[in-house]
Structure formats: C-alpha cells, structure tokens
Amino acid sequence: MIRTIIFDLDDTLLWDKKSIGTAFDRTCRYAADTVGTDASALELAVREAARGLYASYDTYEFTQRIGINPFEGLWGTFDDPGEDFGRMKARSPEYRQESWTGGLKALGIDDPALGAELAERFVEERRKAPFIYEETFDVLDRLRETCRLVLLTNGAPSLQREKLAITPELEPYFDLIVISGAFGRGKPDTSIFRHVLEETGTDAGEAIMVGDNLLTDILGAGRAGIRSVWINREGKEKLPDADPTFEIGHLGELHGILDTLSADSGR
C-alpha cells in the first residue's frame, strides 16, 4: 500500500525547461533587435559560455553535490546560509555578465555593456515565465485525498522557494518539502531519500518516487529501496544503472499505477 508519494519539482510538476527556454528566447530576441545578431545562435553561445564558466569555479563540486545547474546560476541570487552559497552569491553578478558577454563575443560582438544588460534582462524574463504542466493540479488534487505528498527537489533553497513563490498554488499540496541545498546532499544520494522516509514515518515499501531524471530521481530512489515512476515525456532511452519500476509519458498515468498497487496489496 502506497502511503507517501515523493515528487520531483523541475520538469516533473513545473516545466522548468520551458521557463528557461522562454527566458533565453525573449532575451536573445531583444539582442537580435538591438545589434542584429542571430537569436538562436546567441542562445547556444551563451549556454556554452555559462557551462564553461560554471565548471571552472571552486564551487563546482558543491553545485554538483547539491544539484544546481549552470542555467539556474544565470538567474539565482543564492541568498542562502553557508560558505559555499556565500561564494556563489558573491560571484553571481560576474558569472551572469561574463556568460552573456562571452556568448556575444563568440558571435563577433565585443560589448560588455550589452552583456550586462542582457544578463539582467534574462533574470527578469525567467521570473516572468513560470510554467506548470497542465495535468499537474488535477493529479495532485486527486492524490492528496489518499496519500501524503512530499516535494523532494535538488537546488538552492532560495531559488527553489522562488519557483514556488511565483507558482503559489503548488506549495499547499505538500506535507513536506525537502530541498537538497538545505539538507546538504542532493539526489541521488541515498541519505536524502532516507531523510524523507524518517520525516514522514514511512517504510520504503510504502513510498514511491515520481520524477523525470533517471540519474537523480530514479537512481536515488532505487538505491534507497523505494519504487519509482519515471515520467518520460520526451521518449528518452533508459540507462543501464537507473531502472525505474514504472515508466509513463504523462503524469495522469500515475493514477493507474497506484490503483494497481493498491489492488495488489489488498489481495
């Protein structure tokens, strides 16, 4: 019998890829109108510059452990306690500006002032572009009547909380919210899954993890002995080390899985 359902946030309930993509599109189109550059080419160049800078910093190992990606760094403020977050916060303005300035330079445009302007514009565009999958609330409405719902998300607490603040309808569904940056370890580390079980008083066999990422959500749940549902909206290939218990293409399919598990437990 499933008592606790653990949900990932980004690209499971919130459509984070669309939010980031929209912010890039709007910002790069502004650049195209301003200096005549190709918007799509600029996005690719900025993404590449951001990845390179991000991996070069002394905070990279920490961001990998917590699960913060380079594009969250392009709009996050990292107003969180701790020395590592303090270094990230101090470096954020430089990182954002150099990512955009470097992207422009890769296309032959040497304009640090425009890079700084685009960096700030991207932050505002991301905040104005929250997207939630259309089925999210219907699924949560039904599930909260019978199960305890947990949100387990990798990232900086300030940034993940901001995502919830700009989609305020989402947070009230959850009995517990665990953010890796506050816990100290991120998915797939087994300890964060065990923490959820302890906090909810749930045995591993009574929980199920729902997420889109094989290497964090599914791998981590499996290591903790928790069954998992991989939501594979993009038709990706499975990975040998991350084997989901179930696979779905639409969040609404989760109901059928839970009904089957409930029926099996009653036999």
C-alpha positions as CSV (number, residue, x, y, z in Angstrom):
1,M,0.0,0.0,0.0
2,I,1.4,3.4,-1.0
3,R,1.2,5.9,1.8
4,T,3.7,8.5,0.6
5,I,4.3,9.9,-2.9
6,I,7.5,11.8,-3.4
7,F,7.6,14.2,-6.3
8,D,10.4,15.9,-8.0
9,L,9.8,19.5,-8.9
10,D,11.6,20.7,-12.0
11,D,10.3,19.1,-15.3
12,T,8.0,16.8,-13.3
13,L,5.5,19.3,-11.9
14,L,7.0,22.6,-13.1
15,W,8.0,22.8,-16.7
16,D,11.4,24.4,-15.9
17,K,13.0,23.7,-19.4
18,K,10.2,25.7,-21.0
19,S,10.7,28.5,-18.5
20,I,14.4,28.7,-19.1
21,G,13.9,28.3,-22.9
22,T,11.4,31.1,-22.9
23,A,13.7,33.4,-21.0
24,F,16.5,32.7,-23.4
25,D,14.3,33.3,-26.4
26,R,12.9,36.6,-25.2
27,T,16.4,37.9,-24.1
28,C,18.1,36.8,-27.3
29,R,15.4,38.3,-29.5
30,Y,15.9,41.6,-27.7
31,A,19.7,41.3,-28.5
32,A,18.8,40.5,-32.1
33,D,16.7,43.6,-32.4
34,T,19.4,45.6,-30.7
35,V,22.6,44.6,-32.6
36,G,21.3,42.3,-35.4
37,T,22.7,39.0,-34.1
38,D,21.1,35.7,-34.6
39,A,18.9,34.9,-31.6
40,S,19.2,31.1,-31.8
41,A,23.0,31.2,-32.3
42,L,23.3,33.6,-29.3
43,E,21.4,31.3,-27.0
44,L,23.7,28.4,-27.9
45,A,26.8,30.5,-27.4
46,V,25.6,31.8,-24.0
47,R,24.7,28.3,-22.9
48,E,28.2,27.1,-23.8
49,A,29.9,30.0,-22.1
50,A,27.9,29.5,-19.0
51,R,28.7,25.8,-18.8
52,G,32.4,26.5,-19.2
53,L,32.5,29.2,-16.5
54,Y,30.4,27.2,-14.1
55,A,32.7,24.2,-14.3
56,S,35.8,26.4,-13.7
57,Y,34.7,27.8,-10.4
58,D,35.8,26.4,-7.0
59,T,32.1,26.0,-6.1
60,Y,31.5,23.5,-8.9
61,E,31.9,20.4,-6.8
62,F,29.4,21.8,-4.3
63,T,26.9,22.6,-7.1
64,Q,27.2,19.1,-8.4
65,R,26.6,17.6,-4.9
66,I,23.5,19.8,-4.3
67,G,22.2,19.6,-7.9
68,I,22.3,23.2,-9.2
69,N,22.8,23.6,-12.9
70,P,24.5,26.4,-14.8
71,F,21.3,28.0,-16.1
72,E,19.8,28.3,-12.6
73,G,23.0,30.2,-11.9
74,L,22.1,32.7,-14.5
75,W,19.1,33.9,-12.5
76,G,19.5,32.7,-8.9
77,T,20.6,35.0,-6.1
78,F,21.7,32.3,-3.7
79,D,20.7,34.1,-0.6
80,D,21.3,31.0,1.5
81,P,23.3,30.3,4.6
82,G,26.7,28.7,4.3
83,E,30.2,29.5,2.9
84,D,29.6,27.8,-0.4
85,F,26.4,29.7,-1.1
86,G,28.1,32.9,0.1
87,R,30.8,32.4,-2.6
88,M,28.1,31.7,-5.2
89,K,26.2,34.8,-4.3
90,A,29.3,37.0,-4.5
91,R,30.2,35.6,-7.9
92,S,26.7,35.6,-9.4
93,P,26.7,39.1,-11.0
94,E,30.1,38.4,-12.6
95,Y,29.0,34.9,-13.8
96,R,25.9,36.2,-15.4
97,Q,27.6,39.1,-17.1
98,E,30.5,37.1,-18.3
99,S,28.3,34.3,-19.7
100,W,26.3,36.8,-21.8
101,T,29.3,38.8,-22.8
102,G,31.2,35.7,-23.7
103,G,28.2,34.5,-25.8
104,L,28.2,37.8,-27.7
105,K,31.9,37.7,-28.2
106,A,31.7,34.2,-29.7
107,L,29.5,35.7,-32.4
108,G,31.9,38.6,-33.0
109,I,30.2,41.2,-30.8
110,D,32.5,42.7,-28.1
111,D,30.1,44.6,-26.0
112,P,30.4,44.1,-22.2
113,A,27.7,46.8,-21.6
114,L,25.2,44.9,-23.7
115,G,26.3,41.6,-22.0
116,A,25.5,43.2,-18.6
117,E,22.1,44.4,-19.8
118,L,21.2,41.0,-21.3
119,A,22.2,39.3,-18.0
120,E,19.8,41.4,-16.0
121,R,17.1,41.1,-18.6
122,F,17.3,37.3,-18.5
123,V,16.8,37.3,-14.8
124,E,13.6,39.3,-15.2
125,E,12.3,37.2,-18.1
126,R,12.8,34.0,-16.2
127,R,10.8,35.3,-13.3
128,K,8.0,36.3,-15.6
129,A,7.9,32.8,-17.3
130,P,6.7,30.2,-14.8
131,F,5.1,27.2,-16.5
132,I,3.2,24.3,-14.9
133,Y,2.2,21.2,-16.8
134,E,-1.5,21.3,-17.4
135,E,-2.1,18.0,-15.7
136,T,-0.2,18.8,-12.5
137,F,-3.1,20.2,-10.4
138,D,-5.6,17.5,-11.5
139,V,-3.2,14.8,-10.4
140,L,-2.3,16.5,-7.1
141,D,-6.0,17.2,-6.3
142,R,-6.8,13.5,-6.6
143,L,-3.7,12.1,-4.8
144,R,-3.8,14.3,-1.7
145,E,-7.1,12.8,-0.7
146,T,-5.5,9.4,0.0
147,C,-1.7,9.9,0.3
148,R,0.9,12.0,2.0
149,L,2.6,14.2,-0.7
150,V,6.3,15.2,-0.5
151,L,8.3,17.5,-2.7
152,L,11.9,16.5,-3.0
153,T,13.9,18.8,-5.1
154,N,17.6,19.5,-5.8
155,G,18.8,23.0,-5.8
156,A,19.4,26.1,-3.7
157,P,16.7,26.7,-1.2
158,S,16.3,30.4,-2.2
159,L,15.9,29.5,-5.8
160,Q,13.6,26.6,-5.4
161,R,11.5,28.7,-3.0
162,E,11.3,31.5,-5.5
163,K,10.0,29.0,-8.1
164,L,7.3,28.0,-5.6
165,A,6.6,31.7,-4.8
166,I,5.8,32.5,-8.4
167,T,3.6,29.5,-8.7
168,P,1.9,29.8,-5.3
169,E,-0.9,27.3,-6.0
170,L,1.6,24.4,-5.8
171,E,3.1,24.5,-2.3
172,P,-0.1,23.9,-0.3
173,Y,-0.4,20.4,-1.7
174,F,2.7,19.1,0.1
175,D,3.0,17.8,3.7
176,L,6.8,18.1,3.5
177,I,9.2,20.0,1.2
178,V,12.9,18.9,1.2
179,I,15.4,20.9,-0.8
180,S,18.9,19.5,-1.2
181,G,20.7,22.8,-0.6
182,A,19.2,22.9,2.9
183,F,19.7,19.2,3.6
184,G,23.4,19.2,2.5
185,R,23.1,16.4,-0.1
186,G,21.1,16.0,-3.3
187,K,19.5,13.2,-5.2
188,P,20.7,10.5,-6.0
189,D,22.4,10.4,-2.6
190,T,20.6,7.8,-0.5
191,S,20.6,9.9,2.6
192,I,18.2,12.5,1.3
193,F,15.7,9.7,0.5
194,R,16.1,8.1,3.9
195,H,15.5,11.6,5.4
196,V,12.2,11.8,3.7
197,L,11.2,8.4,5.0
198,E,12.2,9.3,8.5
199,E,10.4,12.6,8.5
200,T,7.2,11.1,7.2
201,G,7.4,7.9,9.2
202,T,7.2,5.8,6.0
203,D,8.7,2.5,5.2
204,A,10.5,2.3,1.9
205,G,7.9,-0.2,0.6
206,E,5.1,2.3,1.4
207,A,6.6,5.1,-0.7
208,I,7.0,5.8,-4.4
209,M,9.2,8.4,-6.2
210,V,7.9,10.3,-9.2
211,G,10.4,12.2,-11.3
212,D,11.8,12.9,-14.8
213,N,15.5,12.4,-14.2
214,L,17.0,8.9,-14.3
215,L,20.3,9.8,-12.7
216,T,18.8,11.6,-9.7
217,D,15.2,10.7,-9.1
218,I,15.2,7.1,-10.3
219,L,18.7,6.0,-9.4
220,G,18.4,7.5,-5.9
221,A,15.1,6.0,-5.2
222,G,16.3,2.6,-6.2
223,R,19.3,2.8,-4.0
224,A,17.0,3.6,-1.1
225,G,14.7,0.7,-1.8
226,I,11.9,2.9,-3.0
227,R,9.8,2.1,-6.0
228,S,9.9,4.7,-8.8
229,V,7.9,6.1,-11.6
230,W,9.9,7.7,-14.5
231,I,7.9,10.3,-16.3
232,N,9.5,10.2,-19.8
233,R,7.7,12.9,-21.8
234,E,10.4,13.1,-24.4
235,G,10.8,9.4,-25.2
236,K,14.3,9.1,-23.9
237,E,16.3,5.9,-23.8
238,K,16.7,4.1,-20.4
239,L,20.1,3.9,-18.8
240,P,21.6,0.6,-17.5
241,D,22.2,1.8,-14.0
242,A,18.9,3.5,-13.4
243,D,16.0,1.2,-13.7
244,P,12.5,2.6,-12.9
245,T,9.8,0.4,-11.5
246,F,7.3,2.0,-13.9
247,E,7.5,4.4,-16.9
248,I,4.9,6.8,-18.0
249,G,4.6,9.5,-20.7
250,H,2.0,11.7,-19.0
251,L,1.6,12.4,-15.3
252,G,-2.1,11.4,-15.4
253,E,-1.0,7.8,-16.0
254,L,0.2,7.7,-12.4
255,H,-3.3,7.0,-11.2
256,G,-3.5,3.7,-13.0
257,I,-0.2,2.6,-11.4
258,L,-1.3,3.5,-7.9
259,D,-4.7,1.8,-8.4
260,T,-2.9,-1.4,-9.5
261,L,-0.5,-1.3,-6.5
262,S,-3.4,-0.7,-4.2
263,A,-5.3,-3.7,-5.6
264,D,-2.3,-5.9,-5.4
265,S,-1.7,-5.0,-1.7
266,G,-5.3,-5.9,-0.9
267,R,-5.1,-9.4,-2.2
